[in-house]
Structures are given as C-alpha cells and as structure tokens.
Amino acid sequence: MKQRIITIFYLVIALCLVFIADLHAPEITERDIFGYVAYRVAEGGTILDGDGAVRGWILGDTVYDPSWDVRYVIPGEDKEG
C-alpha cells in the first residue's frame, strides 16, 4: 500500500510538471514566432489576413495590393526560354 501511494505521488508530481510548461507558454495569437502578421493565399492567388479580409493578390511573380497596384515583383530566373 505504501509503495502504491508513493507511485501515485510521483505520477501526480510528473503531471504537474508537464502542465507547468503550458502555463508559461506565450499566448497563441495571429502572429508567428517572428512577430509578423500571418497571411494565407487562397486558390486563385487572393491574399487573406487572419480575419478573412482581402489584403492583395498574387499573379505569377507579381504581388498586388487590394487596389491592384503592383506592390513588388518576386525576383527569380527568367521563366521564358
């Protein structure tokens, strides 16, 4: 009986130590580990933020803002020829 109580005590301590790590973890937000807002690209190239608002479009190697102005072109090798 005494050995069973000691075993249960150690198991309770181990479980407490496991959950302490979760208590000290930072809160999960919409930002990634580097502090930037996370966006996702839907089918068709639409760039959406965490709330689902359109933030722009990606077509080929060009990124457009919501008003279809060119934001930047992704550099790379010439894809033709």
DSSP file (Angstrom, degrees, kcal/mol; ACC not computed):
  #  RESIDUE AA STRUCTURE BP1 BP2  ACC     N-H-->O    O-->H-N    N-H-->O    O-->H-N    TCO  KAPPA ALPHA  PHI   PSI    X-CA   Y-CA   Z-CA
    1    1 A M     >        0   0    0      0, 0.0     4,-2.0     0, 0.0     5,-0.2   0.000 360.0 360.0 360.0 -41.4    0.0    0.0    0.0
    2    2 A K  H  >  +     0   0    0      1,-0.2     4,-2.1     2,-0.2     5,-0.2   0.892 360.0  50.8 -64.8 -38.8    2.8    2.4    0.9
    3    3 A Q  H  > S+     0   0    0      1,-0.2     4,-2.3     2,-0.2    -1,-0.2   0.874 108.3  52.7 -67.2 -36.4    4.5    1.8   -2.5
    4    4 A R  H  > S+     0   0    0      2,-0.2     4,-2.4     1,-0.2    -1,-0.2   0.902 109.0  49.4 -65.2 -41.2    1.3    2.4   -4.3
    5    5 A I  H  X S+     0   0    0     -4,-2.0     4,-2.4     2,-0.2    -2,-0.2   0.906 111.6  48.7 -64.2 -42.4    0.9    5.8   -2.6
    6    6 A I  H  X S+     0   0    0     -4,-2.1     4,-2.3     2,-0.2    -2,-0.2   0.905 111.5  50.0 -64.9 -41.2    4.5    6.8   -3.4
    7    7 A T  H  X S+     0   0    0     -4,-2.3     4,-2.1     2,-0.2    -2,-0.2   0.920 111.7  47.6 -63.4 -44.3    4.0    5.8   -7.0
    8    8 A I  H  X S+     0   0    0     -4,-2.4     4,-2.4     2,-0.2    -2,-0.2   0.896 109.9  54.0 -63.4 -40.2    0.8    7.8   -7.3
    9    9 A F  H  X S+     0   0    0     -4,-2.4     4,-2.3     1,-0.2    -2,-0.2   0.925 109.5  47.1 -59.8 -46.0    2.5   10.8   -5.6
   10   10 A Y  H  X S+     0   0    0     -4,-2.3     4,-2.5     1,-0.2    -1,-0.2   0.874 111.0  52.0 -65.5 -36.8    5.3   10.7   -8.2
   11   11 A L  H  X S+     0   0    0     -4,-2.1     4,-2.4     2,-0.2    -1,-0.2   0.906 109.4  49.3 -65.4 -40.6    2.8   10.4  -11.0
   12   12 A V  H  X S+     0   0    0     -4,-2.4     4,-2.2     2,-0.2    -2,-0.2   0.915 111.6  49.0 -64.0 -43.0    0.9   13.5   -9.7
   13   13 A I  H  X S+     0   0    0     -4,-2.3     4,-2.2     2,-0.2    -2,-0.2   0.917 111.0  50.6 -61.6 -43.8    4.2   15.4   -9.5
   14   14 A A  H  X S+     0   0    0     -4,-2.5     4,-1.7     1,-0.2    -2,-0.2   0.907 110.6  48.6 -62.8 -42.4    5.2   14.4  -13.0
   15   15 A L  H  X S+     0   0    0     -4,-2.4     4,-2.0     1,-0.2    -1,-0.2   0.889 109.7  52.4 -65.4 -38.8    1.8   15.5  -14.4
   16   16 A C  H  X S+     0   0    0     -4,-2.2     4,-1.6     1,-0.2    -1,-0.2   0.908 108.4  50.8 -62.4 -41.3    2.1   18.9  -12.6
   17   17 A L  H  X S+     0   0    0     -4,-2.2     4,-1.0     1,-0.2    -1,-0.2   0.855 108.1  53.2 -65.8 -34.1    5.5   19.5  -14.1
   18   18 A V  H  X S+     0   0    0     -4,-1.7     4,-0.7     1,-0.2     3,-0.4   0.920 111.6  44.6 -65.6 -43.1    4.1   18.7  -17.6
   19   19 A F  H  X S+     0   0    0     -4,-2.0     4,-1.5     1,-0.2    -2,-0.2   0.723 100.5  68.2 -77.9 -20.6    1.3   21.3  -17.2
   20   20 A I  H  X S+     0   0    0     -4,-1.6     4,-1.4     1,-0.2    -1,-0.2   0.877  95.3  57.4 -63.6 -36.5    3.6   24.0  -15.7
   21   21 A A  H  X S+     0   0    0     -4,-1.0     4,-0.5    -3,-0.4    -1,-0.2   0.880 104.9  51.2 -61.9 -37.4    5.3   24.2  -19.1
   22   22 A D  H >< S+     0   0    0     -4,-0.7     3,-0.6     1,-0.2    -1,-0.2   0.849 105.5  55.8 -68.0 -33.6    1.9   25.0  -20.7
   23   23 A L  H 3< S+     0   0    0     -4,-1.5    -1,-0.2     1,-0.2    -2,-0.2   0.831 109.2  46.1 -68.1 -30.9    1.2   27.7  -18.2
   24   24 A H  H 3< S+     0   0    0     -4,-1.4    -1,-0.2    -3,-0.1    -2,-0.2   0.505  88.8 108.5 -89.8  -4.5    4.5   29.5  -19.1
   25   25 A A  S << S-     0   0    0     -3,-0.6     3,-0.1    -4,-0.5    -3,-0.0  -0.445  78.6-105.0 -71.6 145.2    4.0   29.3  -22.8
   26   26 A P        -     0   0    0      0, 0.0     2,-0.1     0, 0.0    -1,-0.1  -0.327  42.9 -92.5 -67.8 154.3    3.1   32.5  -24.6
   27   27 A E        -     0   0    0      1,-0.1     2,-0.5    -2,-0.0     0, 0.0  -0.426  40.8-116.1 -67.0 138.2   -0.5   33.1  -25.7
   28   28 A I        +     0   0    0     -2,-0.1     2,-0.2    -3,-0.1    -1,-0.1  -0.653  47.1 164.7 -79.1 124.6   -1.1   31.9  -29.3
   29   29 A T        -     0   0    0     -2,-0.5    -1,-0.0     2,-0.5     0, 0.0  -0.550  55.0 -85.3-124.2-169.4   -2.1   34.9  -31.4
   30   30 A E  S    S+     0   0    0     -2,-0.2     8,-1.5     2,-0.0     2,-0.3   0.539 101.8  89.5 -77.9  -5.8   -2.4   35.6  -35.1
   31   31 A R  B    S-A   37   0A   0      6,-0.2    -2,-0.5     1,-0.1     6,-0.2  -0.659  74.2-130.6 -94.7 149.1    1.3   36.5  -35.2
   32   32 A D    >   -     0   0    0      4,-2.1     3,-1.7    -2,-0.3    -1,-0.1  -0.143  43.1 -80.2 -85.0-171.5    4.0   33.9  -35.9
   33   33 A I  T 3  S+     0   0    0      1,-0.3    -1,-0.1     2,-0.1    -2,-0.0   0.669 129.2  54.6 -69.1 -15.6    7.2   33.4  -33.8
   34   34 A F  T 3  S-     0   0    0      2,-0.1    -1,-0.3     0, 0.0    -3,-0.0   0.463 117.4-108.0 -96.1  -1.4    8.9   36.4  -35.5
   35   35 A G  S <  S+     0   0    0     -3,-1.7     2,-0.3     1,-0.3    -2,-0.1   0.569  74.3 132.0  90.8   9.8    6.1   38.9  -34.7
   36   36 A Y        -     0   0    0      1,-0.1    -4,-2.1    -6,-0.0    -1,-0.3  -0.715  64.2-105.5 -96.0 147.4    4.7   39.2  -38.2
   37   37 A V  B     -A   31   0A   0     -2,-0.3     2,-0.4    -6,-0.2    -6,-0.2  -0.487  38.5-123.5 -68.0 135.6    1.0   39.0  -39.0
   38   38 A A        -     0   0    0     -8,-1.5    12,-0.3    -2,-0.2     2,-0.3  -0.668  30.5-176.5 -86.4 133.7    0.2   35.7  -40.7
   39   39 A Y        -     0   0    0     -2,-0.4     2,-0.3    10,-0.1    10,-0.2  -0.844  10.2-151.0-119.3 160.4   -1.5   35.8  -44.1
   40   40 A R  E     -B   48   0B   0      8,-2.5     8,-3.1    -2,-0.3     2,-0.6  -0.965  11.5-133.7-130.9 153.0   -2.7   32.9  -46.3
   41   41 A V  E     -B   47   0B   0     -2,-0.3     6,-0.2     6,-0.2     3,-0.1  -0.923  22.9-155.7-108.3 118.0   -3.0   32.6  -50.0
   42   42 A A    >   -     0   0    0      4,-3.0     3,-1.9    -2,-0.6     4,-0.2  -0.311  39.2 -71.5 -83.3 170.9   -6.3   31.2  -51.2
   43   43 A E  T 3  S+     0   0    0      1,-0.3     3,-0.4     2,-0.2    -1,-0.2  -0.393 124.0  36.5 -61.2 140.0   -6.9   29.4  -54.5
   44   44 A G  T 3  S-     0   0    0      1,-0.2    -1,-0.3    -3,-0.1    14,-0.1   0.356 128.8 -81.3  93.8  -5.0   -6.8   32.0  -57.3
   45   45 A G  S <  S+     0   0    0     -3,-1.9    13,-2.2     1,-0.3     2,-0.3   0.535  77.2 154.1  91.4   6.9   -4.0   34.0  -55.6
   46   46 A T  E     - C   0  57B   0     -3,-0.4    -4,-3.0    11,-0.2     2,-0.6  -0.548  36.4-142.6 -72.2 130.3   -6.1   36.0  -53.2
   47   47 A I  E     -BC  41  56B   0      9,-3.2     8,-3.5    -2,-0.3     9,-0.9  -0.850  23.1-173.6 -95.0 122.3   -4.1   37.1  -50.1
   48   48 A L  E     -BC  40  54B   0     -8,-3.1    -8,-2.5    -2,-0.6     6,-0.2  -0.906  14.0-142.4-119.1 143.5   -6.2   37.0  -46.9
   49   49 A D    >   -     0   0    0      4,-2.0     3,-1.5    -2,-0.4   -10,-0.1  -0.227  45.9 -81.0 -88.8-171.8   -5.4   38.1  -43.4
   50   50 A G  T 3  S+     0   0    0    -12,-0.3   -11,-0.1     1,-0.3    -1,-0.0   0.751 130.9  51.0 -63.9 -25.5   -6.5   36.4  -40.2
   51   51 A D  T 3  S-     0   0    0      2,-0.1    -1,-0.3     0, 0.0    -3,-0.0   0.472 119.2-107.7 -90.0  -2.9  -10.0   37.9  -40.3
   52   52 A G  S <  S+     0   0    0     -3,-1.5     2,-0.2     1,-0.3    -2,-0.1   0.517  70.1 145.9  89.2   5.8  -10.5   36.8  -43.9
   53   53 A A        -     0   0    0      1,-0.1    -4,-2.0     2,-0.0     2,-0.4  -0.535  56.9-107.8 -77.2 143.3  -10.1   40.4  -45.4
   54   54 A V  E     +C   48   0B   0     -6,-0.2    -6,-0.2    -2,-0.2     3,-0.1  -0.570  38.1 174.0 -73.5 125.4   -8.5   40.6  -48.8
   55   55 A R  E     -     0   0B   0     -8,-3.5     2,-0.3    -2,-0.4    -7,-0.2   0.447  58.5 -62.1-109.5  -5.8   -5.0   42.1  -48.5
   56   56 A G  E     -C   47   0B   0     -9,-0.9    -9,-3.2     9,-0.2    -1,-0.4  -0.964  52.0 -89.6 154.0-167.7   -4.0   41.7  -52.1
   57   57 A W  E     -CD  46  64B   0      7,-1.8     7,-3.2    -2,-0.3     2,-0.5  -0.973  13.8-146.7-140.4 152.8   -3.4   39.2  -54.9
   58   58 A I  E     + D   0  63B   0    -13,-2.2     2,-0.5    -2,-0.3     5,-0.2  -0.989  20.3 173.0-120.0 121.4   -0.5   37.1  -56.3
   59   59 A L  E >   - D   0  62B   0      3,-2.4     3,-1.8    -2,-0.5     2,-0.4  -0.956  64.7 -46.4-129.2 112.9   -0.5   36.5  -60.0
   60   60 A G  T 3  S-     0   0    0     -2,-0.5   -15,-0.0     1,-0.2     0, 0.0  -0.525 122.3 -23.8  66.9-122.1    2.6   34.8  -61.4
   61   61 A D  T 3  S+     0   0    0     -2,-0.4    13,-3.4    -3,-0.1     2,-0.4   0.157 119.4  94.3-107.6  17.8    5.6   36.5  -59.9
   62   62 A T  E <   -DE  59  73B   0     -3,-1.8    -3,-2.4    11,-0.2     2,-0.5  -0.915  58.3-154.2-115.2 137.2    3.8   39.8  -59.1
   63   63 A V  E     -DE  58  72B   0      9,-2.8     8,-3.0    -2,-0.4     9,-1.3  -0.940  14.1-165.5-110.4 127.1    2.2   40.8  -55.8
   64   64 A Y  E     -DE  57  70B   0     -7,-3.2    -7,-1.8    -2,-0.5     6,-0.2  -0.811  14.6-130.1-111.1 150.4   -0.7   43.4  -56.0
   65   65 A D    >   -     0   0    0      4,-2.4     3,-2.2    -2,-0.3    -9,-0.2  -0.312  46.5 -84.0 -85.4 179.7   -2.3   45.4  -53.2
   66   66 A P  T 3  S+     0   0    0      0, 0.0   -10,-0.1     0, 0.0    -1,-0.1   0.753 131.3  53.3 -60.4 -23.7   -6.1   45.5  -52.7
   67   67 A S  T 3  S-     0   0    0      2,-0.1     3,-0.1     0, 0.0   -11,-0.0   0.239 119.5-109.7 -94.8  15.3   -6.4   48.3  -55.3
   68   68 A W  S <  S+     0   0    0     -3,-2.2     2,-0.3     1,-0.3   -12,-0.0   0.684  70.4 143.8  65.8  22.8   -4.5   46.2  -57.9
   69   69 A D        -     0   0    0      1,-0.1    -4,-2.4     2,-0.0     2,-0.4  -0.723  61.4-103.3 -84.6 143.4   -1.4   48.4  -57.8
   70   70 A V  E     -E   64   0B   0     -2,-0.3    -6,-0.2    -6,-0.2     3,-0.1  -0.533  37.8-179.6 -69.9 122.1    1.9   46.5  -58.1
   71   71 A R  E     -     0   0B   0     -8,-3.0     2,-0.3    -2,-0.4    -7,-0.2   0.901  62.7 -33.8 -85.6 -50.1    3.5   46.1  -54.7
   72   72 A Y  E     -E   63   0B   0     -9,-1.3    -9,-2.8     2,-0.0     2,-0.5  -0.977  49.7-122.2-166.3 161.3    6.6   44.2  -55.8
   73   73 A V  E     -E   62   0B   0     -2,-0.3   -11,-0.2   -11,-0.2   -12,-0.0  -0.940  30.8-123.4-111.3 130.8    7.8   41.6  -58.2
   74   74 A I        -     0   0    0    -13,-3.4     2,-0.0    -2,-0.5    -2,-0.0  -0.618  31.8-130.3 -75.1 118.2    9.4   38.4  -56.9
   75   75 A P        +     0   0    0      0, 0.0     2,-0.3     0, 0.0    -1,-0.1  -0.336  48.7 121.6 -70.5 151.7   12.9   38.2  -58.4
   76   76 A G        -     0   0    0     -2,-0.0     3,-0.1     0, 0.0     2,-0.0  -0.977  60.1 -43.3 177.5-175.0   14.0   35.0  -60.0
   77   77 A E        -     0   0    0     -2,-0.3     2,-0.4     1,-0.1     3,-0.0  -0.329  67.9 -91.7 -69.7 153.5   15.2   33.4  -63.1
   78   78 A D        -     0   0    0      1,-0.2    -1,-0.1     2,-0.1     0, 0.0  -0.543  35.7-159.7 -65.4 120.6   13.6   34.3  -66.4
   79   79 A K        +     0   0    0     -2,-0.4     2,-0.5     2,-0.1    -1,-0.2   0.633  67.0  81.6 -82.9 -13.4   10.9   31.7  -66.8
   80   80 A E              0   0    0      1,-0.2    -2,-0.1    -3,-0.0     0, 0.0  -0.787 360.0 360.0 -95.7 133.5   10.6   32.1  -70.6
   81   81 A G              0   0    0     -2,-0.5    -1,-0.2     0, 0.0    -2,-0.1   0.476 360.0 360.0  78.0 360.0   13.1   30.3  -72.8
